[in-house]
Amino acid sequence: MNSAAAVSLAAPPEHSPQGARKPLSALERKAQLKAELQSRINSMQKSRPSSRLLPTVPVLAGILPGGGLQAGAAYSVSNSTTLAMAMLAGPSGAGAWCSVIGMPTFSVEAAASLGIALDKLVLVPHPGDQWLSVTAAMIDVVSVVLTCAPKHVAPADASRLMARVRQRGAALVTMGHWPQSDASLSVTGSNWQGLGAGTGHLRSRRMRITASAGGRSRTADLWLPDFQHGPRAETPARTGRQEYFPEASRAS
């Protein structure tokens, strides 16, 4: 707390010059100071994600809580790097800076093919034991941070990091579980289009995405390579296999 804040929260004098105001008891002064301090804190730090939405891939906007990627929120992706890239593609394509931390196998070629602007992408492949400080620093300067968090993050550290996310209006996307995520996303099925019985060429891939938040789940199909607009029109005879198979244990 700076000196100005300390002065403004000082207790009022017990006696006015005129002696007309009744002195406050110690308990009343304490309650007044607490109320003023809480009001000051509330005005400086948001306790909930911002209602401001970052640009989001249309399919994901339809299943994420609030209708899109929210500034000040955290999301966890359980089993697909491609899905995590899709979370970055909307903001990056609109000009936002993004960062990828602790993911040494992250493919910049794949990222570029999905619409992520490499000239506004900051990579920190090996943060080591400085993961927390590096992530906090990136939250200060970019709009979206994608990271593979350590397996064990202290609850106090997670809380401080989320307070920073809310304060800066960034979005945090983690690979795997994150204790304070606002929504969890996963690929629950996938198939390729264009293959027949041993013939044909791969044209596109359909990924079934499930987003879970607050005990509710929503599902939608994400198409690659053009997930902004979906697949090209195809006749059923040319689409190849349509069934889905589980992908819970596969990263893609």
Secondary structure, DSSP 4 states (H G I P E B T S, - for coil): --HHHHHHTSPPPSS-TTS-SPPPPHHHHHHHHHHHHHHHHHHHS-SS--SPEEP--HHHHTTSGGGSEETT-EEEE-S-HHHHHHHHHHHHHTT--EEEES-TT--HHHHHHTT--GGGEEEES--GGGHHHHHHHHHHH-SEEEE---S---HHHHHHHHHHHHHHT-EEEEES--TT-SEEEEEEEEEEEEE-SS-EEEEEEEEEEEEEETTEEEEEEEEES-TTT-PPP--GGGS-----B--TT---
